[in-house]
Amino acid sequence: MIKDRTYRLAASAWLALAVFISAGLVQAVVSDDINASVDLPGPVSLGSDVASEAAAGAVAIDTSNFTETAAQTENDTAANETGPAIDAVAATSVEVANETEVEAATAPEADNATEEGVGGRVHAVCLNGCEYTTIQAAIAASEDGDLVEVGSGTYNENVIVDRRIALRGVNTGEGVPVVNAQGNGSAVVLRASGVVLEGLQIANAGLYPSAGVEVVSNDNLIAGCSILDSGWWGIYLKGGSTNNTVRDCVTSNSGNDGIMLYKAPGNTLKENTVGDSGDNGIQILESDRNVLERNVVGNSTNSGVFLEKSGNAIVMGNIIIYNGVGIRLLGSESGRIGPNLLLNNTRDLESA
């Protein structure tokens, strides 16, 4: 249910952006250093005239002076606890930022290094009839460059990836494979560098300091994963972890932050959906030079995006919806914030 609601949130946010652009306000989204603030009147249905009217009345916000802007943009609409209830639709693909400009400013992504580095043996994991019945056993038997392929089923274990492999979930007919930590510790820990982690549902990580996916290494690619019901963080990058890419992932119902970066510089978070976080959707703490682009962040108790003591960040092309504060900066004024689309946050921008 939570997963379905998160996907509806993403679909509704992209719909609002499409309506916003079709209303002739493209300049407010794609021009330099502009954030657009839109109030939607609570739950709306697909194709609602009300949504179109709200988008057409959007206010463009110039963020060249972020502190002054934050003081002027308090949103009187209270954050809706559950977010908009919109029928699930295919997300509309809308370019909201200049791709060349963003890529020129970011550190090299991990995609190429990791994907090209995997070309060894394949180790199959399934509940019955495969070489391995646990993911950890397959990893233990692998070498750098191997592929561990996990079939449908629920795997009640904590997974530590300590060699440069690809760990890939494959729907073999009974759904996306699930790594279930059962409330104990981090579900998946990336200790080796150059890992590809993709196609898995990762659930029920434990309380502090645990995460659905914990990263303590470099040059990794995390793609196409769903991280659900984490006791603390959904995805956690820490300890100097750099040049990692997290893309096309969903985090939902995290007890604390959906995605947390702590002392982890030079990473890229793109095209993710982060919903129903108990604290912040995405928090960047003491981590410079990170890029957040084209993410949908919603229903966070505190901030959708919170940068603290983190310089030279690029936060652009994101949809930030139904949070306590949309974007909050604390000692993090350098870098580029905008363009982004802010929808129905209690307060859109805050800086200190």
C-alpha positions in Angstrom: 0.0 0.0 0.0 2.8 2.4 1.0 4.7 1.5 -2.2 1.6 2.1 -4.3 1.1 5.5 -2.7 4.7 6.5 -3.4 4.4 5.6 -7.0 1.1 7.6 -7.2 3.0 10.5 -5.6 5.7 10.4 -8.3 3.1 10.2 -11.0 1.1 13.1 -9.7 4.2 15.3 -9.3 5.2 14.7 -12.9 1.7 15.3 -14.0 1.7 18.7 -12.2 4.9 19.6 -13.9 3.5 18.7 -17.3 0.4 20.8 -16.6 2.7 23.6 -15.4 4.7 23.6 -18.6 1.6 23.2 -20.8 0.2 26.3 -19.2 2.9 28.3 -20.9 5.2 28.8 -17.9 8.2 26.9 -19.2 10.5 29.8 -18.4 9.8 29.5 -14.7 11.1 26.0 -14.7 14.1 26.0 -17.1 15.7 29.4 -16.7 18.7 29.9 -14.4 18.2 30.1 -10.6 14.4 30.0 -10.6 12.1 27.9 -8.4 8.4 27.8 -9.0 6.0 27.5 -6.1 2.6 26.0 -6.8 -0.3 25.4 -4.3 -2.5 22.4 -5.1 -5.8 22.2 -3.1 -5.2 18.8 -1.4 -6.0 15.5 -3.1 -6.9 15.9 -6.8 -7.9 13.4 -9.4 -6.2 12.9 -12.7 -7.2 15.5 -15.2 -8.7 17.7 -12.6 -9.4 21.3 -13.8 -8.4 22.4 -10.3 -4.9 21.1 -10.7 -4.6 22.9 -14.1 -5.8 26.2 -12.6 -3.4 25.9 -9.7 -0.5 25.3 -12.0 -1.5 28.1 -14.2 -1.3 30.4 -11.2 2.2 29.4 -10.2 4.6 32.0 -8.8 8.1 32.1 -10.1 10.7 32.6 -7.4 14.1 34.1 -8.1 16.6 32.4 -5.8 19.7 34.5 -6.6 19.2 35.8 -3.0 18.1 32.7 -1.3 17.8 34.1 2.2 15.6 37.0 1.1 13.5 34.6 -1.0 13.0 32.2 1.8 11.6 35.0 4.0 9.1 35.9 1.4 7.7 32.5 0.3 6.0 30.9 3.3 3.2 28.7 2.0 -0.1 29.1 3.9 -1.3 25.7 2.7 -0.6 23.1 5.4 1.3 20.0 4.4 -1.1 17.2 3.6 -0.2 14.2 5.7 -0.8 11.6 3.0 -0.1 13.7 -0.1 -2.2 13.8 -3.2 -4.4 10.8 -4.1 -4.1 10.5 -7.8 -4.8 7.5 -10.0 -1.5 5.8 -11.0 -0.4 6.8 -14.5 2.8 6.5 -16.4 5.1 9.3 -15.3 5.5 12.0 -17.9 9.0 12.5 -19.1 9.8 16.2 -18.9 13.2 17.8 -19.2 13.5 20.4 -16.4 17.1 21.3 -16.6 19.9 21.7 -19.2 21.5 18.2 -19.3 24.8 19.5 -20.5 25.1 22.2 -17.9 24.3 19.8 -15.1 26.7 17.1 -16.2 29.5 19.6 -16.7 29.2 20.5 -13.0 29.0 17.1 -11.5 31.7 14.5 -10.7 32.0 11.6 -13.1 29.2 9.1 -12.5 29.9 5.6 -11.4 27.8 4.1 -14.3 30.6 3.4 -16.8 33.2 2.2 -14.4 31.0 -0.3 -12.7 29.0 -1.6 -15.6 32.1 -2.1 -17.8 34.0 -3.8 -14.9 31.5 -6.7 -14.6 32.1 -9.5 -17.1 32.9 -12.7 -15.1 31.0 -15.7 -14.0 27.3 -15.7 -13.2 26.1 -17.1 -9.8 22.4 -17.9 -9.7 20.4 -17.5 -6.5 16.9 -18.8 -5.9 14.9 -20.4 -3.2 14.8 -23.8 -4.9 16.9 -25.5 -7.6 19.7 -23.0 -8.0 23.4 -23.1 -7.2 22.8 -21.0 -4.1 19.8 -20.4 -1.9 21.2 -17.3 -0.1 22.6 -14.2 -1.6 25.5 -14.0 0.9 26.7 -17.5 -0.1 26.8 -16.5 -3.7 28.8 -13.4 -2.9 31.2 -15.5 -0.9 31.8 -17.7 -3.9 32.2 -14.8 -6.3 35.3 -12.9 -7.5 35.7 -9.3 -8.7 33.9 -8.9 -12.0 31.3 -11.6 -11.4 27.5 -11.3 -11.5 25.2 -12.5 -8.7 21.7 -12.9 -10.1 18.9 -13.2 -7.6 15.6 -14.7 -8.6 12.1 -14.1 -7.3 11.4 -14.7 -3.6 12.1 -13.3 -0.2 15.6 -13.7 1.3 15.6 -13.1 5.0 19.3 -12.1 5.4 21.7 -9.2 5.8 23.9 -8.9 2.7 27.4 -7.6 2.7 29.0 -6.9 -0.7 32.8 -7.1 -0.1 34.0 -7.6 -3.7 33.5 -5.7 -7.0 30.5 -7.5 -8.4 27.1 -6.8 -9.9 24.2 -7.9 -7.6 21.1 -7.9 -9.7 17.5 -8.9 -8.9 15.5 -10.6 -11.7 11.8 -11.2 -11.7 11.6 -14.9 -12.6 7.9 -15.0 -12.5 6.9 -14.4 -8.9 7.8 -10.8 -8.5 10.8 -8.6 -7.7 13.2 -10.4 -5.3 13.1 -9.1 -1.8 16.0 -8.7 0.7 14.3 -8.7 4.1 16.5 -7.6 7.1 13.7 -8.4 9.5 14.3 -5.3 11.5 18.0 -6.2 12.3 20.8 -4.0 11.0 21.4 -2.7 7.5 19.8 -4.9 4.8 22.6 -4.4 2.2 26.1 -3.0 2.9 28.4 -2.0 0.0 31.9 -2.4 1.4 33.7 -2.9 -1.9 34.1 -0.2 -4.5 32.8 -0.5 -8.1 29.7 -2.5 -7.2 26.5 -2.5 -9.3 23.3 -3.0 -7.2 20.1 -3.1 -9.2 16.6 -4.5 -9.4 16.0 -5.5 -5.8 13.3 -4.7 -3.2 15.1 -4.1 0.1 12.9 -4.0 3.2 12.7 -3.8 7.0 16.2 -2.5 7.9 16.7 -1.9 11.6 16.8 1.2 13.8 19.7 3.6 14.1 22.4 3.4 12.7 21.0 1.0 10.1 19.9 1.6 6.5 18.2 -0.3 3.7 21.4 0.3 1.7 24.5 1.4 3.5 27.5 2.5 1.4 31.0 2.9 2.8 32.9 2.6 -0.5 33.3 4.5 -3.9 32.4 4.3 -7.5 29.2 2.3 -7.0 25.9 2.3 -9.0 22.6 1.7 -7.2 19.8 1.6 -9.7 16.2 0.5 -10.0 15.8 -0.6 -6.4 12.9 -0.1 -3.9 13.9 0.5 -0.3 10.8 0.1 1.9 10.0 0.3 5.6 13.5 1.1 6.9 13.7 1.7 10.6 16.1 4.6 10.2 17.6 5.5 6.8 16.5 4.3 3.4 19.9 4.8 1.7 23.0 5.9 3.6 26.3 7.1 2.1 29.0 7.8 4.7 32.7 8.0 5.7 34.2 9.6 2.6 32.2 7.6 0.2 32.4 9.3 -3.2 31.6 9.1 -6.9 28.5 7.0 -6.3 25.3 7.2 -8.3 21.9 6.5 -7.0 19.3 6.6 -9.8 15.7 5.4 -10.5 15.3 4.2 -6.9 12.3 4.5 -4.6 12.5 4.9 -0.8 9.3 4.8 1.2 8.4 4.9 4.9 11.9 5.4 6.2 11.9 6.1 10.0 14.4 8.9 9.6 15.7 10.2 6.2 14.9 8.6 2.9 18.4 9.3 1.7 21.3 10.5 3.9 24.8 11.5 2.9 27.2 12.1 5.8 30.8 13.2 5.0 30.2 11.8 1.5 31.3 14.2 -1.2 30.9 14.1 -5.0 27.9 11.8 -5.4 24.9 12.0 -7.7 21.3 11.4 -6.8 19.0 11.4 -9.9 15.5 10.5 -10.9 14.7 8.9 -7.6 11.3 9.0 -5.7 11.6 9.6 -2.0 8.3 9.4 0.0 6.9 9.2 3.5 10.1 9.9 5.4 10.0 10.3 9.2 12.5 13.2 9.2 13.9 14.5 5.9 13.4 13.2 2.4 17.1 13.8 1.4 19.6 15.1 3.9 23.2 16.1 2.9 25.3 16.7 5.9 29.0 17.9 5.8 29.2 16.6 2.2 30.4 18.9 -0.6 29.9 18.8 -4.4 26.8 16.5 -4.5 24.3 16.7 -7.3 20.5 16.2 -6.8 18.6 16.3 -10.1 15.2 15.3 -11.3 14.1 13.6 -8.1 10.6 13.6 -6.6 10.6 14.1 -2.9 7.3 14.2 -0.9 5.5 13.6 2.4 8.6 14.3 4.6 7.8 15.2 8.1 10.5 17.9 8.2 12.4 19.0 5.0 12.1 17.6 1.5 15.8 18.5 0.9 18.0 19.6 3.7 21.6 20.7 3.1 23.7 21.3 6.3 27.3 22.4 6.1 27.5 21.2 2.5 29.0 23.5 -0.1 28.9 23.6 -3.9 25.8 21.4 -4.2 23.7 21.4 -7.3 20.0 20.9 -6.6 17.9 21.4 -9.8 15.1 19.9 -11.8 13.5 18.4 -8.7 9.8 18.2 -7.7 9.4 18.7 -3.9 5.9 18.2 -2.7 3.9 18.0 0.6 6.8 18.4 3.0 7.2 20.5 6.1 9.9 22.6 4.4 10.6 22.2 0.7 14.3 23.1 0.6 16.3 24.0 3.7 19.9 25.3 3.8 22.0 25.6 6.9 25.5 26.9 6.3 25.2 25.7 2.7 24.7 28.8 0.6 27.3 28.1 -2.1 26.4 26.1 -5.1 23.3 26.2 -7.2 19.7 25.8 -6.0 17.2 25.8 -8.8 15.3 25.5 -10.9 13.0 23.2 -8.9 9.3 22.9 -8.6 7.8 23.3 -5.1 4.3 22.0 -4.5 2.2 22.3 -1.3 5.0 22.5 1.3 4.2 24.2 4.5 7.1 26.5 3.8 8.9 26.2 0.5 12.4 27.7 1.2 14.4 28.2 4.3 17.9 29.4 4.9 20.1 30.1 7.9 
